[in-house]
Amino acid sequence: MTRIIQDIPFLAEDTTWDNWNGSMLHYFGEEPLPYVTEDNWQAFANSMTSLSTFSVYGLPGPDSYSDWRDWAEAIILIVNGPTS
């Protein structure tokens, strides 16, 4: 299985969905990640977690999260590891 070589170099807490989704497309453009509107963030999450590059991390799906930022922070922690 392929693992991503770089960390996710941006946080979700101080940005908009459009910027976060766009940054994911920029940094991981080799992956078929969709650009979706904020009200469809779950479609992006489902797409991302189904890709083999990311699925090796055991990323959670969006169903347990009511806000995209909470989901994004969870996946950033899993991919990047703890910061302290």
N, C-alpha and C positions, 0 to 999 in steps of 0.2 A: 504494500500500500504506500501511496505517496503522502508525505507530510509536507505542510507548507514550510518553506525555508526561512521566512521572515515572520516576525511578530506582527500582530495587528497594531500599526503605529499610531492609532488615534483612539480617542475615547468618545463615548456617546453622551456623556453627561452634559457637556456644554455646546452641543451642536443641534442642528435641525436634522430631521429624517433625510431630507434631500441631500444635505452635505454628507451625512454618514453613508447613505446608500451609494452616492457618487464616489466617495472615497474607497469603499469596498470594490467598486468596479474599477477604479484607477489602480489600486494596489494588487488586485487579484484578477486583472483583465483576461488572463488566460483561462479563467474558469467561466462557465456559462451562467453567470449570476444575472438576474433580471434587474432592471430599473423599474421600480413600482412606486406608487403613491403611498403616503404614510398610512392611509386607511387600509392598505393591502400589505402591510409589513410582514404579516404572517406568511404570505406567499413567498416573499424573499427568504424568510427564515426556513421554511420547508425546503425550498430549492437549495439553499446553502447546506443544510444538514444532510441532504441526500447525496451531495457530491462526494466522491471517494476521497478527494483531497482533505475535506473537512470531516467526513464521517469517522475517520480513524480517531478523532478526538472524543467521540461520544457526545457531541454537542446536543443540548436539549432542544426539543422542538418548541414552538411558540405557545403551545396550549397551556402551559403553566404560568404564562406571563400575560398581564393585562396591558403592559406598556412595552414598546419596542426597546426603550432604553434599558429596562431591567434585563430583558433577554440579551441585548448586545453586551451589557456589562458582564453577564454570566459567560458568554462565549469568549469574550476577550480574556477573562481570567483563566479559562480552560486552555486556550491556545497559547497565551503569553506566559502563564504561570503566575504565581504570587509575586507581587512587587516588593514585598518586604522580607 
